[in-house]
Amino acid sequence: MDNGSTDERYHEPVMGREVMDLLDLDGDGLYLDGTVGGGGHARLLLERSGACRVLAVDRDSAALAHARRVLEPHRDRVRFLQARFDRAVDDVEVRDRGLDGALLDLGVSSQQLDADDRGFTYRFGAPLDMRMDLSEPGQTAADVLAYESEDELAHLFRELAEEPRARKLARQIVRRRMTTPFRISDDLVAALAAAVGRAPTHQEKARVFQALRIRVNQELESLSIALDGIRRALLPGAVFAVISYHSLEDRSVKHAFRDWSRDCVCPPGLPVCRCRGKALGETLTRRPIVASPEEVARNPRARSAHLRAWRAA
């Protein structure tokens, strides 16, 4: 950080040094920041190399507006695009020339968490919205809680929140919505408290709210599409780095990088190889990189972060 201002701390990028070392910037290449958020990683990219260019993508118009302010000193070398990260490869320049590197920092930014009107947090009175892109029509968190069946809600909280009382929570939601709609964070916290039989911990609330946000924004589905699309857009030697904050996200990234690094991906027992027959590249991180204790102390968001990277052949 250049100074101690609140704004500088506000968008401190998670594992910024580690990401820059992995991306190994070279010359005037084009780099994708598919989740630009507060602009912290993009700023590091532009400062590390005086010639590189960045395509800064985010589906949240407020995040893009903030990133524009942060990256104003580098405006000649950055281009902004409001889109889901799985659609970034549809950009004309990306399609025509390819990418020299790419980064996805999944989850939500500090700005989004601190904006009570977005409903990403379980703070008192926050509306149950959770949409990343408020300009697009789609279900809000309140809609999911209002219309999903008990089985669907139980599956959601079991799989995405790893909540052991997922069925009880789903039953509480269905019972309570018959008389009072779920509108604000307090409504969901109250249902969770009834399901666990006590005041829920911060961790329990965070898991449940995160699961609902992932469902509302179809984040796992978008990630699956984005991984393959960005891989296809990478130029030889380009590095693809992903920071995830949820076990299912990290598993998807790990499996994709592993499969791309194998010579053969044919089903076991097939007598003759019928696949590509060679690896598409190599995994650079045998195990995920995690933030140092010092970084976690400065930036608690980094606590659950896992960084993985892969290089195209």
C-alpha positions as CSV (number, residue, x, y, z in Angstrom):
1,M,0.0,0.0,0.0
2,D,1.2,3.4,-0.9
3,N,-0.2,5.1,2.2
4,G,-2.3,4.4,5.2
5,S,-5.6,5.8,3.9
6,T,-8.8,4.0,4.5
7,D,-9.5,3.8,0.8
8,E,-6.1,2.0,0.1
9,R,-6.8,-0.6,2.8
10,Y,-10.4,-0.9,1.5
11,H,-9.4,-2.8,-1.7
12,E,-6.2,-4.6,-0.6
13,P,-5.9,-7.5,-3.0
14,V,-5.8,-11.0,-1.5
15,M,-2.4,-12.6,-1.9
16,G,-1.4,-9.8,-4.3
17,R,2.4,-10.6,-4.3
18,E,1.8,-14.3,-4.8
19,V,-0.5,-13.7,-7.7
20,M,1.9,-11.3,-9.4
21,D,4.8,-13.8,-9.0
22,L,2.7,-16.6,-10.6
23,L,1.4,-14.5,-13.5
24,D,5.0,-13.7,-14.4
25,L,4.2,-10.6,-16.5
26,D,6.1,-10.1,-19.7
27,G,6.0,-7.2,-22.2
28,D,2.9,-5.6,-23.5
29,G,0.6,-8.6,-23.1
30,L,-3.2,-8.6,-22.5
31,Y,-4.3,-9.8,-19.1
32,L,-7.8,-10.6,-17.9
33,D,-8.9,-9.6,-14.4
34,G,-12.3,-11.4,-14.6
35,T,-13.5,-10.2,-11.2
36,V,-11.9,-6.8,-10.9
37,G,-13.9,-5.8,-7.8
38,G,-12.0,-3.0,-6.0
39,G,-9.3,-3.0,-8.6
40,G,-6.5,-4.1,-6.3
41,H,-5.1,-6.9,-8.4
42,A,-5.5,-5.0,-11.7
43,R,-3.6,-2.1,-10.2
44,L,-0.7,-4.4,-9.2
45,L,-0.6,-5.9,-12.7
46,L,-0.4,-2.4,-14.3
47,E,2.2,-1.2,-11.8
48,R,4.3,-4.4,-12.1
49,S,4.6,-4.0,-15.9
50,G,4.6,-0.5,-17.5
51,A,3.6,-2.0,-20.9
52,C,0.9,-4.6,-20.2
53,R,-2.8,-4.1,-20.7
54,V,-5.7,-5.3,-18.6
55,L,-9.3,-6.2,-19.5
56,A,-11.1,-5.4,-16.2
57,V,-14.4,-7.3,-16.0
58,D,-17.1,-7.4,-13.3
59,R,-20.8,-8.0,-13.4
60,D,-21.4,-5.4,-10.7
61,S,-21.7,-1.9,-12.0
62,A,-20.8,-0.4,-8.6
63,A,-17.6,-2.4,-8.5
64,L,-16.6,-1.3,-12.0
65,A,-17.2,2.4,-11.0
66,H,-14.9,1.9,-8.0
67,A,-12.3,0.1,-10.1
68,R,-12.3,3.0,-12.6
69,R,-11.4,5.4,-9.8
70,V,-8.6,3.2,-8.5
71,L,-7.2,2.5,-12.0
72,E,-7.5,6.1,-13.3
73,P,-3.7,6.6,-13.3
74,H,-3.5,3.7,-15.8
75,R,-6.5,4.5,-17.9
76,D,-4.6,4.2,-21.2
77,R,-3.8,0.6,-20.5
78,V,-7.1,-0.7,-19.0
79,R,-10.4,-1.4,-20.6
80,F,-13.6,-2.1,-18.6
81,L,-16.4,-4.6,-19.4
82,Q,-19.5,-5.2,-17.4
83,A,-20.2,-8.9,-17.7
84,R,-20.1,-12.2,-15.9
85,F,-16.6,-13.6,-16.0
86,D,-17.7,-16.6,-18.0
87,R,-18.6,-14.2,-20.8
88,A,-15.3,-12.3,-20.9
89,V,-13.9,-14.6,-23.6
90,D,-16.6,-13.3,-25.9
91,D,-14.8,-9.9,-26.0
92,V,-13.6,-9.2,-29.6
93,E,-10.0,-8.6,-28.6
94,V,-9.8,-11.7,-26.5
95,R,-11.3,-13.8,-29.2
96,D,-9.0,-12.3,-31.9
97,R,-5.6,-12.3,-30.1
98,G,-5.9,-14.4,-27.0
99,L,-4.8,-13.8,-23.4
100,D,-1.2,-13.6,-21.9
101,G,-2.6,-14.3,-18.5
102,A,-5.8,-14.4,-16.5
103,L,-7.0,-14.1,-12.9
104,L,-10.3,-14.8,-11.2
105,D,-10.7,-13.7,-7.5
106,L,-14.0,-15.4,-6.7
107,G,-16.5,-14.4,-4.0
108,V,-17.5,-10.9,-3.1
109,S,-15.4,-7.8,-2.5
110,S,-15.1,-5.8,0.7
111,Q,-17.1,-3.1,-0.9
112,Q,-20.0,-5.4,-1.6
113,L,-20.0,-6.9,1.9
114,D,-20.0,-3.4,3.4
115,A,-23.0,-2.3,1.3
116,D,-25.9,-3.2,3.5
117,D,-28.4,-2.5,0.7
118,R,-27.0,-5.4,-1.3
119,G,-27.8,-8.0,1.3
120,F,-24.6,-10.0,1.1
121,T,-24.1,-9.8,4.8
122,Y,-26.1,-10.9,7.8
123,R,-25.9,-7.5,9.4
124,F,-29.1,-6.3,11.1
125,G,-31.8,-5.2,8.7
126,A,-30.0,-6.0,5.4
127,P,-32.4,-6.8,2.6
128,L,-32.2,-10.3,1.2
129,D,-31.2,-9.5,-2.4
130,M,-27.7,-10.8,-3.0
131,R,-27.7,-10.2,-6.8
132,M,-24.3,-9.3,-8.2
133,D,-25.8,-7.5,-11.1
134,L,-28.8,-5.4,-10.0
135,S,-29.5,-4.4,-13.6
136,E,-30.3,-8.0,-14.7
137,P,-33.7,-9.6,-13.9
138,G,-33.4,-12.7,-11.8
139,Q,-34.2,-14.3,-8.5
140,T,-33.2,-12.5,-5.3
141,A,-32.3,-14.4,-2.1
142,A,-35.8,-13.5,-0.8
143,D,-37.3,-15.2,-3.9
144,V,-35.3,-18.4,-3.3
145,L,-36.4,-18.5,0.3
146,A,-40.0,-17.9,-0.8
147,Y,-40.4,-20.4,-3.6
148,E,-37.9,-23.2,-3.3
149,S,-39.3,-26.5,-1.9
150,E,-38.2,-27.9,1.5
151,D,-36.1,-30.5,-0.4
152,E,-34.5,-27.9,-2.6
153,L,-33.6,-25.7,0.3
154,A,-32.3,-28.6,2.3
155,H,-30.1,-29.6,-0.6
156,L,-28.9,-26.0,-1.0
157,F,-27.8,-25.6,2.6
158,R,-26.4,-29.2,2.8
159,E,-24.2,-28.9,-0.3
160,L,-23.3,-25.2,-0.4
161,A,-23.1,-24.4,3.3
162,E,-22.2,-27.9,4.6
163,E,-24.8,-27.2,7.3
164,P,-25.5,-30.3,9.4
165,R,-29.0,-29.1,10.3
166,A,-29.9,-28.3,6.7
167,R,-33.2,-30.2,6.8
168,K,-34.2,-28.5,10.0
169,L,-33.3,-25.1,8.6
170,A,-35.3,-25.8,5.4
171,R,-38.3,-26.9,7.4
172,Q,-38.1,-23.7,9.5
173,I,-38.0,-21.5,6.4
174,V,-41.0,-23.2,4.9
175,R,-43.0,-23.0,8.1
176,R,-42.2,-19.4,8.8
177,R,-42.8,-18.1,5.2
178,M,-46.4,-19.3,5.5
179,T,-47.2,-16.4,7.8
180,T,-44.3,-13.9,7.3
181,P,-42.2,-13.5,4.1
182,F,-38.4,-13.4,4.3
183,R,-37.4,-9.9,3.5
184,I,-34.3,-9.0,5.6
185,S,-31.3,-10.8,7.1
186,D,-32.9,-11.0,10.5
187,D,-35.6,-13.3,9.1
188,L,-33.1,-15.8,7.9
189,V,-30.9,-15.5,11.1
190,A,-34.0,-16.2,13.2
191,A,-34.8,-19.4,11.2
192,L,-31.2,-20.5,11.6
193,A,-31.4,-19.9,15.3
194,A,-34.5,-22.0,15.6
195,A,-32.9,-24.8,13.6
196,V,-29.7,-25.0,15.7
197,G,-31.5,-24.4,19.0
198,R,-29.4,-21.4,20.0
199,A,-27.9,-18.2,18.8
200,P,-25.9,-19.2,15.6
201,T,-22.2,-18.4,15.5
202,H,-20.8,-15.9,13.1
203,Q,-19.3,-18.8,11.1
204,E,-22.7,-20.6,10.8
205,K,-24.4,-17.4,9.6
206,A,-21.6,-16.7,7.2
207,R,-21.8,-20.2,5.6
208,V,-25.6,-20.0,5.2
209,F,-25.5,-16.5,3.7
210,Q,-22.7,-17.5,1.4
211,A,-24.5,-20.6,0.2
212,L,-27.6,-18.5,-0.7
213,R,-25.5,-15.9,-2.5
214,I,-23.8,-18.7,-4.6
215,R,-27.2,-20.1,-5.5
216,V,-28.7,-16.6,-6.4
217,N,-25.8,-15.8,-8.7
218,Q,-25.3,-19.3,-10.1
219,E,-21.6,-18.9,-9.2
220,L,-20.6,-22.6,-9.6
221,E,-22.2,-22.9,-13.0
222,S,-20.5,-19.7,-14.1
223,L,-17.2,-20.9,-12.8
224,S,-17.4,-24.2,-14.7
225,I,-18.1,-22.4,-18.0
226,A,-15.4,-19.8,-17.3
227,L,-12.6,-22.3,-16.6
228,D,-12.9,-24.0,-20.0
229,G,-13.5,-20.7,-21.9
230,I,-10.6,-18.9,-20.4
231,R,-8.3,-21.9,-20.8
232,R,-9.1,-21.9,-24.6
233,A,-8.3,-18.2,-24.8
234,L,-4.8,-18.5,-23.2
235,L,-1.7,-18.1,-25.4
236,P,1.2,-20.6,-25.0
237,G,2.9,-20.0,-21.8
238,A,0.1,-17.9,-20.3
239,V,-0.8,-18.5,-16.6
240,F,-4.3,-18.8,-15.3
241,A,-4.6,-18.0,-11.5
242,V,-7.8,-18.5,-9.4
243,I,-8.5,-17.5,-5.8
244,S,-11.4,-19.3,-4.3
245,Y,-13.2,-19.0,-1.0
246,H,-15.5,-22.0,-1.0
247,S,-14.6,-25.7,-1.0
248,L,-16.7,-26.5,-4.0
249,E,-15.1,-23.7,-6.0
250,D,-11.7,-24.8,-5.0
251,R,-12.5,-28.4,-6.0
252,S,-13.7,-27.4,-9.4
253,V,-10.5,-25.4,-10.0
254,K,-8.3,-28.3,-8.7
255,H,-10.0,-30.9,-10.9
256,A,-9.9,-28.7,-14.0
257,F,-6.2,-27.9,-13.6
258,R,-5.5,-31.6,-12.9
259,D,-7.3,-32.8,-16.0
260,W,-5.7,-30.2,-18.3
261,S,-2.3,-31.3,-17.0
262,R,-2.8,-35.0,-17.9
263,D,-1.7,-36.6,-21.1
264,C,-4.7,-38.9,-21.3
265,V,-8.2,-38.3,-20.0
266,C,-9.9,-41.3,-21.5
267,P,-12.1,-43.5,-19.2
268,P,-10.3,-46.3,-17.4
269,G,-10.3,-49.5,-19.3
270,L,-10.5,-48.0,-22.8
271,P,-8.0,-50.2,-24.9
272,V,-7.0,-47.4,-27.2
273,C,-6.5,-43.7,-26.3
274,R,-9.1,-41.6,-28.1
275,C,-8.6,-38.3,-26.3
276,R,-6.1,-35.5,-27.2
277,G,-3.2,-37.7,-26.1
278,K,-1.1,-34.9,-24.6
279,A,-1.3,-32.4,-21.7
280,L,-2.7,-29.0,-22.4
281,G,-0.3,-27.4,-19.9
282,E,1.0,-27.8,-16.3
283,T,-0.3,-27.1,-12.9
284,L,2.0,-24.7,-11.1
285,T,0.6,-25.2,-7.6
286,R,0.6,-28.7,-6.3
287,R,-1.3,-27.6,-3.3
288,P,-3.2,-24.3,-2.9
289,I,-1.3,-21.3,-1.7
290,V,-2.9,-19.7,1.4
291,A,-2.4,-16.3,2.9
292,S,0.2,-15.7,5.5
293,P,-0.8,-15.1,9.1
294,E,0.4,-11.5,8.7
295,E,-1.9,-10.9,5.7
296,V,-4.9,-12.5,7.4
297,A,-4.3,-10.2,10.4
298,R,-4.4,-7.2,8.0
299,N,-7.2,-8.5,5.8
300,P,-9.5,-11.1,7.4
301,R,-11.1,-11.8,4.0
302,A,-7.9,-13.7,3.0
303,R,-8.4,-16.3,5.8
304,S,-10.4,-18.7,3.6
305,A,-8.6,-18.0,0.3
306,H,-7.0,-20.7,-1.7
307,L,-4.8,-19.7,-4.7
308,R,-4.1,-22.2,-7.6
309,A,-2.4,-21.6,-10.9
310,W,-1.9,-23.4,-14.2
311,R,0.3,-22.6,-17.3
312,A,-0.8,-23.3,-20.9
313,A,1.5,-25.4,-23.1
